[in-house]
Amino acid sequence: MQKDQCWAAWWDSFKYWFGRRSLQSRLIASYIFIILGPSSIVSFYSYEAINNMYVRDAEDKNASLLEMEQQHIETQIESMVRAVQVAYDDIDVRDYLANTSEPDTEKLVDFNNNSFKNLTRIQYYNPNVAHLRLFSSSNVTEIWPIFFRENRVKDEPWYQKAEQMKGMESWSFLYNDPDVIKRFRGQIPAPTPKVSLLREMSIPANHHVGMVQVDMLLDKFSPRTYTIAQDGESQMLLADSEAQIFTREENSFFRANPELEKVIKERLQRYKETGDWDIHYMENGKSFLLLHKPIERINADLLSIVSMDSVLKEISRTRNMLIGANIGFVTLVAVIAYISNAFILKNLRLLTEEMKKVRRGEAYSRIAIRGGGEVGELAHHFSKLMNTINTLVAQAVHKEALKKEAELRTLHNQIDAHFLYNTLENIKMLAEIENQRQISDALTSLGGMMRYNFKWSGEYVKLHDEIRHIENYVEIMNIRFDEPIELQLDIPTDALEMEVLKMSLQPIVENAVKHAWTGEETGLRSISIQVQELQQNVVQMVVSDNGKGIDEAALLALNLELEKVGLSDQVPRGFAPESSQHGIGLRNVQERIRLYYGKEYGLKIFSQQGQYTRVVVRLPKVLLTGRVGLDDKAIDRG
């Protein structure tokens, strides 16, 4: 809640500050906002599209290289498989490995000249094959570098794994290529990673006689795994079934990102379990793509690690170009808008300066602004306004003179009113001396009415003053009638302090006295005044009589005429107050109410012929002095 109030206060302060800027500044700010908004949105989506395009291009490019490398590996796999198959299918080779006794010299010479030379041709026709070796379980004569006794390698894990495959292909990856001939001299093998294909030879079935092995160095098997890419932003690697990773040592991403190898092994394990692969990775604030291709035949995985540094630099350069273009464009638009507005608003500034001179009291000299448009029209109306003001000033001076004259006349009338009051008092005293109480009371009421009429200090009076004036009027009217009129009041005490327009109810009562009865009626004549408080500080005054009423057609015409009063400057067509039996006083009351309170207030007439006439007056509840009761919503004019 407090935060919302803080934002609201800040927004109000900004609106106040912005509203005090010049029109030219606000127009330029509006232009910048209108242009900067769509431009920023377009730039944002363009940047996102370019970003995705660069990432997608990097992914597609390296995925293509990865696929090409996969095809090369599959080709090398086929060549290794064919080499094993040739050696495996040679009957002389199988017989030589299956010998349990040493062959004689002639057979050895013959074997060397035929089968051995055929085997050496395999390497000749497949230069990528590093070694073709056949291991015999018997103690046959070794013919280097192809035929060896099994006891040289039988304790190696990769050899035991192949033996368990029972004639199926067994693929092994090794970090080095030890020399079989010199392996017992305790030398440290050179780090020459290789991949080996081994296949057990059983003659007859399930009778182990030896093993066929074909080796290929990994830099031949997968060249891109051990070479540095031209851009230096990618690195390929091979991972075997045991999650051993084979890749180049120079310029390796693993050195600068020690967690990378662990993450790759975890993702490989998850891939084997779920088949899902996440290509995105970030470490040390650097972003990488990890592309993956499974090589199912050898149960290995080919991966490409792609650094996004160059891609992000290109994206950053593009982003800066977009921002620079936006700033340049907005600056250009602001300069053009400033120059254009300065030219367009020149006449407006001239008009403003002329207004300032008038405000300081200087004499107005006609302003000459060429051209049309809103500014020209404003200047025209300003000239008309100044002419009107000069005319009104002249009229005000004339009215002030008339006012002074009226004040003198009012003073004279007051003198005359005092003379009349004194005369009435003298007559009243004579009536009391003669014990004419009725005449004395009538004179008292007449004096009250005269004082109420002559004492016109303002348009508003309290309701109780207007009611007292009505009571005096009814008392005087009752002298004329054989059957007096009874005045009934139903007014809450607090409503008597409410303001009403002076002489707003009396004409309604007078209209009832004049038109409600013909003089031939018998029975009680009554006029009632009731005040009701409605919602939203509105009161309703109801003046009713039990007279002859108004016929339906006349009532409809009268209400229609009263509804139009005050809504236009012209008298409604067909409205002739001099011929209306009821309309003159009511129309005057309606005009004054709507003039002082508004067009939503006024009076309406209801009648039933032969039974009653009711005038409903709707007014705002306004107090002249202080509040009344517990109504805190009433308007206070005091």
TORMI-402159 format. One line per field, with one value per residue (C-alpha): residue number from 1; x, z, y. Coordinates in steps of 0.1 Angstrom, whole numbers, plus 5000, padded with zeros to 4 digits. Example, Ala and Ser with C-alpha at 12.3 -4.5 7.8 and 13.67 -1.06 7.14 Angstrom:
lumpa = 1:2
c1 = 5123:5137
c3 = 5078:5071
c2 = 4955:4989
% end
This chain:
lumpa = 1:2:3:4:5:6:7:8:9:10:11:12:13:14:15:16:17:18:19:20:21:22:23:24:25:26:27:28:29:30:31:32:33:34:35:36:37:38:39:40:41:42:43:44:45:46:47:48:49:50:51:52:53:54:55:56:57:58:59:60:61:62:63:64:65:66:67:68:69:70:71:72:73:74:75:76:77:78:79:80:81:82:83:84:85:86:87:88:89:90:91:92:93:94:95:96:97:98:99:100:101:102:103:104:105:106:107:108:109:110:111:112:113:114:115:116:117:118:119:120:121:122:123:124:125:126:127:128:129:130:131:132:133:134:135:136:137:138:139:140:141:142:143:144:145:146:147:148:149:150:151:152:153:154:155:156:157:158:159:160:161:162:163:164:165:166:167:168:169:170:171:172:173:174:175:176:177:178:179:180:181:182:183:184:185:186:187:188:189:190:191:192:193:194:195:196:197:198:199:200:201:202:203:204:205:206:207:208:209:210:211:212:213:214:215:216:217:218:219:220:221:222:223:224:225:226:227:228:229:230:231:232:233:234:235:236:237:238:239:240:241:242:243:244:245:246:247:248:249:250:251:252:253:254:255:256:257:258:259:260:261:262:263:264:265:266:267:268:269:270:271:272:273:274:275:276:277:278:279:280:281:282:283:284:285:286:287:288:289:290:291:292:293:294:295:296:297:298:299:300:301:302:303:304:305:306:307:308:309:310:311:312:313:314:315:316:317:318:319:320:321:322:323:324:325:326:327:328:329:330:331:332:333:334:335:336:337:338:339:340:341:342:343:344:345:346:347:348:349:350:351:352:353:354:355:356:357:358:359:360:361:362:363:364:365:366:367:368:369:370:371:372:373:374:375:376:377:378:379:380:381:382:383:384:385:386:387:388:389:390:391:392:393:394:395:396:397:398:399:400:401:402:403:404:405:406:407:408:409:410:411:412:413:414:415:416:417:418:419:420:421:422:423:424:425:426:427:428:429:430:431:432:433:434:435:436:437:438:439:440:441:442:443:444:445:446:447:448:449:450:451:452:453:454:455:456:457:458:459:460:461:462:463:464:465:466:467:468:469:470:471:472:473:474:475:476:477:478:479:480:481:482:483:484:485:486:487:488:489:490:491:492:493:494:495:496:497:498:499:500:501:502:503:504:505:506:507:508:509:510:511:512:513:514:515:516:517:518:519:520:521:522:523:524:525:526:527:528:529:530:531:532:533:534:535:536:537:538:539:540:541:542:543:544:545:546:547:548:549:550:551:552:553:554:555:556:557:558:559:560:561:562:563:564:565:566:567:568:569:570:571:572:573:574:575:576:577:578:579:580:581:582:583:584:585:586:587:588:589:590:591:592:593:594:595:596:597:598:599:600:601:602:603:604:605:606:607:608:609:610:611:612:613:614:615:616:617:618:619:620:621:622:623:624:625:626:627:628:629:630:631:632:633:634:635:636:637:638
c1 = 5000:5028:5046:5015:5012:5049:5044:5012:5031:5060:5036:5018:5051:5062:5029:5033:5068:5060:5030:5052:5074:5070:5047:5077:5095:5065:5059:5095:5093:5061:5077:5106:5083:5061:5091:5112:5085:5078:5115:5126:5100:5111:5147:5141:5123:5150:5177:5160:5156:5193:5204:5184:5197:5234:5229:5210:5237:5264:5245:5237:5273:5288:5260:5270:5306:5297:5276:5305:5328:5303:5302:5340:5341:5315:5337:5367:5346:5337:5374:5384:5356:5366:5402:5391:5368:5395:5418:5390:5379:5414:5414:5452:5453:5427:5446:5479:5463:5447:5480:5489:5524:5552:5549:5579:5601:5585:5551:5563:5580:5549:5526:5549:5549:5512:5489:5513:5518:5480:5476:5503:5484:5455:5475:5489:5454:5441:5469:5448:5450:5478:5481:5467:5475:5465:5470:5473:5464:5490:5528:5531:5560:5554:5557:5561:5545:5512:5513:5519:5513:5482:5502:5516:5482:5458:5459:5448:5412:5404:5415:5395:5365:5368:5372:5339:5321:5324:5331:5311:5328:5345:5355:5380:5395:5429:5448:5481:5493:5519:5544:5536:5571:5587:5559:5580:5609:5590:5589:5563:5541:5538:5504:5490:5452:5438:5406:5408:5384:5388:5371:5376:5383:5369:5378:5356:5327:5333:5369:5391:5422:5430:5420:5420:5428:5428:5440:5436:5450:5423:5438:5431:5398:5384:5407:5387:5389:5426:5429:5423:5394:5403:5383:5395:5360:5350:5364:5353:5357:5349:5335:5335:5311:5330:5327:5364:5369:5394:5403:5432:5453:5463:5439:5414:5384:5388:5418:5399:5366:5374:5337:5331:5343:5321:5291:5296:5298:5267:5248:5260:5247:5214:5212:5216:5189:5163:5174:5173:5202:5207:5229:5233:5260:5276:5308:5329:5306:5311:5284:5289:5269:5273:5263:5260:5259:5257:5278:5258:5279:5309:5288:5305:5294:5308:5305:5313:5319:5312:5323:5298:5323:5326:5289:5281:5306:5289:5255:5268:5281:5248:5230:5253:5246:5208:5211:5233:5209:5180:5198:5209:5174:5157:5183:5177:5139:5143:5164:5140:5110:5127:5133:5098:5081:5101:5088:5052:5050:5065:5031:5020:5049:5039:5003:5016:5038:5007:4987:5014:5013:4975:4980:5004:4978:4993:4969:4960:4972:4958:4980:4987:4993:4994:4982:4953:4953:4946:4970:4955:4921:4932:4946:4914:4893:4917:4912:4874:4877:4897:4871:4844:4863:4867:4830:4821:4844:4826:4793:4805:4814:4780:4763:4784:4770:4735:4741:4750:4719:4698:4714:4702:4667:4667:4676:4647:4624:4636:4626:4591:4589:4596:4568:4544:4555:4549:4515:4505:4516:4494:4464:4471:4471:4438:4423:4435:4420:4387:4391:4392:4415:4409:4419:4449:4461:4456:4477:4504:4504:4504:4534:4553:4547:4558:4590:4597:4592:4611:4640:4657:4693:4700:4684:4685:4665:4660:4630:4613:4614:4596:4571:4564:4558:4533:4515:4511:4498:4472:4460:4454:4437:4413:4398:4383:4367:4338:4354:4390:4419:4438:4476:4491:4528:4548:4584:4613:4629:4663:4649:4637:4674:4678:4682:4656:4652:4632:4596:4600:4571:4548:4539:4529:4506:4493:4485:4466:4446:4436:4427:4419:4384:4355:4340:4309:4325:4316:4338:4374:4398:4434:4468:4496:4534:4555:4593:4610:4647:4658:4691:4723:4715:4683:4650:4615:4589:4553:4526:4491:4455:4422:4407:4391:4422:4433:4419:4442:4450:4458:4480:4500:4505:4515:4541:4555:4559:4576:4599:4612:4617:4654:4666:4669:4671:4639:4603:4588:4565:4529:4536:4515:4518:4492:4466:4475:4454:4482:4514:4528:4539:4550:4571:4589:4596:4609:4632:4647:4653:4670:4690:4704:4706:4708:4686:4683:4661:4627:4590:4564:4526:4503:4465:4432:4403:4378:4401:4436:4465:4501:4532:4565:4596:4630:4659:4695:4698:4720:4725:4730:4745:4762:4751:4718:4716:4739:4738:4775:4769:4748:4763:4772:4770:4776
c3 = 5000:5009:4978:4957:4974:4967:4930:4930:4946:4921:4892:4904:4908:4873:4858:4876:4864:4828:4827:4835:4805:4773:4746:4723:4749:4755:4718:4713:4743:4728:4694:4711:4732:4702:4680:4707:4719:4685:4676:4708:4704:4668:4678:4706:4684:4657:4683:4695:4659:4651:4684:4676:4640:4651:4677:4651:4625:4649:4659:4623:4612:4640:4637:4600:4609:4636:4611:4586:4613:4622:4585:4585:4617:4602:4571:4593:4612:4580:4569:4603:4602:4567:4578:4607:4584:4558:4585:4602:4569:4558:4563:4564:4592:4611:4608:4618:4650:4657:4655:4687:4674:4658:4619:4599:4580:4547:4559:4576:4544:4524:4550:4551:4513:4509:4538:4557:4526:4521:4556:4551:4520:4543:4559:4525:4511:4544:4554:4583:4600:4625:4634:4623:4649:4655:4689:4692:4724:4715:4714:4676:4660:4662:4629:4637:4635:4629:4647:4685:4713:4734:4767:4758:4762:4779:4812:4796:4805:4769:4758:4785:4775:4739:4750:4768:4736:4722:4686:4685:4678:4708:4706:4730:4733:4748:4757:4744:4719:4737:4717:4721:4713:4739:4765:4790:4792:4815:4791:4794:4763:4743:4746:4713:4717:4696:4690:4687:4671:4685:4676:4691:4669:4681:4662:4666:4682:4718:4715:4719:4696:4693:4687:4657:4665:4642:4657:4643:4659:4670:4650:4619:4632:4640:4627:4640:4675:4675:4653:4662:4643:4621:4642:4675:4688:4688:4700:4692:4715:4716:4747:4750:4768:4801:4797:4789:4770:4741:4726:4719:4747:4731:4733:4751:4767:4797:4810:4814:4825:4850:4855:4818:4818:4848:4832:4799:4817:4837:4806:4788:4817:4817:4779:4783:4809:4794:4759:4766:4758:4768:4744:4765:4791:4809:4830:4842:4825:4792:4771:4752:4730:4736:4704:4705:4680:4693:4674:4683:4665:4687:4718:4718:4715:4694:4708:4697:4722:4706:4724:4719:4725:4689:4684:4715:4704:4670:4687:4710:4680:4663:4695:4698:4661:4668:4699:4680:4651:4675:4692:4659:4645:4676:4677:4641:4646:4677:4658:4629:4653:4672:4640:4627:4660:4663:4629:4636:4672:4662:4658:4691:4709:4694:4707:4741:4743:4734:4761:4787:4777:4782:4816:4827:4819:4787:4760:4735:4700:4673:4666:4630:4624:4589:4579:4591:4612:4649:4659:4634:4646:4682:4674:4657:4687:4710:4691:4693:4730:4737:4717:4738:4770:4761:4754:4787:4806:4791:4800:4835:4839:4827:4850:4880:4874:4872:4904:4922:4909:4920:4955:4958:4946:4971:4999:4989:4988:5022:5034:5018:5034:5069:5063:5054:5083:5107:5091:5095:5131:5138:5122:5141:5174:5165:5158:5191:5209:5192:5202:5165:5170:5136:5119:5142:5133:5096:5098:5116:5088:5062:5078:5080:5043:5034:5054:5038:5003:5009:5027:4997:5009:4988:4968:4996:5028:5054:5050:5082:5069:5036:5057:5079:5049:5036:5069:5068:5032:5041:5072:5050:5023:5049:5055:5020:5024:5044:5046:5057:5043:5068:5063:5074:5079:5080:5082:5103:5127:5111:5077:5088:5086:5050:5023:4997:4970:4983:4971:4957:4977:4981:4943:4945:4975:4959:4927:4948:4966:4933:4913:4937:4947:4929:4962:4960:4978:5013:5038:5048:5025:5032:5018:5031:5029:5035:5034:5027:5027:4999:4993:4980:4998:4979:4995:4982:4991:4984:4983:4981:4981:4982:4955:4921:4904:4868:4838:4823:4790:4807:4833:4806:4787:4819:4829:4793:4794:4828:4817:4788:4810:4815:4789:4761:4756:4737:4750:4738:4708:4717:4753:4761:4798:4796:4785:4810:4841:4862:4844:4850:4887:4883:4853:4871:4900:4877:4859:4891:4905:4874:4871:4906:4913:4880:4854:4874:4900:4896:4901:4887:4891:4899:4900:4901:4888:4916:4943:4946:4931:4942:4933:4940:4942:4941:4956:4969:5007:5015:5049:5054:5089:5103:5100:5111:5132:5122:5085:5077:5040:5037:5019:5042:5028:5062
c2 = 5000:5024:5015:5023:5057:5064:5056:5078:5107:5103:5102:5134:5152:5141:5153:5186:5190:5180:5203:5233:5226:5246:5234:5229:5208:5186:5181:5170:5147:5133:5127:5110:5088:5079:5070:5054:5031:5013:5016:4999:4971:4965:4966:4942:4916:4922:4916:4884:4872:4880:4863:4832:4832:4834:4807:4785:4791:4781:4750:4740:4746:4725:4699:4695:4691:4666:4646:4646:4633:4606:4595:4594:4573:4549:4546:4537:4512:4495:4493:4478:4453:4442:4438:4416:4397:4390:4376:4357:4340:4329:4291:4290:4316:4297:4265:4282:4296:4262:4243:4226:4216:4235:4233:4223:4247:4241:4249:4280:4292:4285:4302:4332:4335:4332:4339:4362:4384:4386:4399:4425:4437:4445:4473:4483:4488:4504:4528:4541:4507:4509:4472:4439:4413:4377:4361:4323:4304:4277:4281:4285:4304:4342:4360:4396:4420:4401:4367:4367:4343:4351:4351:4385:4403:4378:4397:4430:4441:4449:4414:4397:4418:4406:4370:4372:4384:4348:4357:4390:4424:4440:4477:4492:4526:4530:4562:4547:4521:4498:4479:4442:4432:4455:4454:4434:4458:4482:4511:4539:4538:4570:4587:4575:4570:4543:4522:4485:4459:4424:4392:4358:4328:4294:4262:4242:4263:4273:4261:4292:4292:4329:4365:4389:4425:4456:4489:4524:4555:4580:4608:4586:4572:4606:4634:4663:4650:4656:4686:4723:4739:4768:4792:4777:4779:4743:4710:4674:4645:4608:4591:4553:4530:4536:4574:4577:4610:4612:4645:4669:4682:4715:4744:4722:4737:4714:4733:4766:4749:4721:4713:4707:4671:4662:4677:4659:4625:4633:4642:4611:4590:4608:4603:4566:4565:4589:4597:4634:4657:4694:4713:4745:4749:4778:4780:4809:4833:4816:4799:4767:4744:4707:4688:4651:4622:4586:4559:4529:4502:4508:4519:4554:4590:4618:4653:4688:4715:4749:4781:4809:4837:4848:4844:4865:4891:4893:4895:4922:4942:4939:4950:4980:4989:4987:5009:5033:5034:5040:5068:5084:5081:5096:5124:5132:5132:5154:5180:5180:5183:5211:5231:5224:5233:5265:5275:5263:5278:5312:5328:5312:5328:5362:5356:5347:5378:5399:5382:5389:5426:5427:5410:5436:5462:5476:5487:5461:5467:5445:5414:5405:5368:5356:5322:5301:5270:5267:5295:5319:5310:5315:5349:5359:5348:5366:5398:5393:5386:5417:5438:5421:5428:5465:5466:5449:5473:5502:5486:5479:5516:5525:5500:5512:5547:5533:5513:5545:5561:5531:5532:5568:5558:5529:5552:5574:5544:5534:5568:5563:5528:5542:5566:5538:5517:5546:5552:5516:5516:5546:5530:5498:5517:5534:5499:5486:5517:5510:5473:5462:5432:5417:5450:5452:5417:5423:5454:5435:5409:5436:5453:5421:5415:5450:5447:5413:5428:5460:5444:5428:5424:5392:5365:5339:5337:5311:5289:5300:5337:5326:5305:5335:5357:5330:5330:5368:5365:5338:5358:5389:5368:5352:5387:5384:5350:5338:5304:5310:5291:5268:5267:5233:5230:5197:5209:5194:5218:5216:5223:5257:5269:5258:5285:5291:5317:5347:5347:5311:5295:5325:5327:5290:5297:5328:5308:5283:5310:5326:5295:5266:5277:5294:5307:5285:5255:5245:5228:5232:5250:5240:5246:5223:5228:5197:5194:5160:5153:5130:5113:5131:5164:5171:5182:5182:5208:5199:5226:5211:5224:5207:5229:5222:5209:5212:5193:5167:5185:5219:5200:5183:5215:5234:5207:5206:5244:5244:5216:5238:5268:5275:5249:5274:5311:5313:5310:5277:5280:5283:5294:5325:5332:5361:5336:5309:5306:5292:5297:5332:5329:5293:5300:5328:5305:5278:5303:5316:5280:5268:5300:5299:5261:5244:5227:5194:5213:5229:5222:5198:5199:5170:5174:5154:5175:5181:5168:5185:5203:5195:5214:5196:5217:5200:5220:5213:5213:5243:5260:5297:5296:5265:5228:5214:5183:5154:5160:5167:5165:5196:5225:5255:5290:5307
% end
